[in-house]
Amino acid sequence: MNISLLDQRQGVRSSSAYAIRVRDMGGRALGQGRTANISERGVLVLVNTPEDMEVGQQVLLDMVLPGVSGATRQDSAHTVTYEARVANVRYIGQMLGVGLELIKKVRNGH
């Protein structure tokens, strides 16, 4: 990893692979894929999309999180939606790697 990427990161990142969908602010799908890593303030997603996303673009990120295990039951997965800003974009193999700054949670649903 080069220094410029390290300088952009704020906080500790955890590797994770949650299903995601990225939409424009009007709700139009821009791509779907999975998370590569996540922190309190941002997430790197890998998407299969024919459209490039632009740095600074505001988007909606739908992230499917696993259910919570309880002593007697397991809840199903739920989708959380964040308003986010595209911080960086680069190709990683055949996938588009998009660094997103999480601005605010707009929906916490099941």
Secondary structure as UniProt FT lines:
FT   HELIX           3..8
FT   STRAND          14..15
FT   STRAND          19..24
FT   TURN            25..26
FT   STRAND          29..38
FT   STRAND          42..48
FT   TURN            55..56
FT   STRAND          58..65
FT   STRAND          78..92
FT   TURN            93..94
FT   STRAND          95..108
//
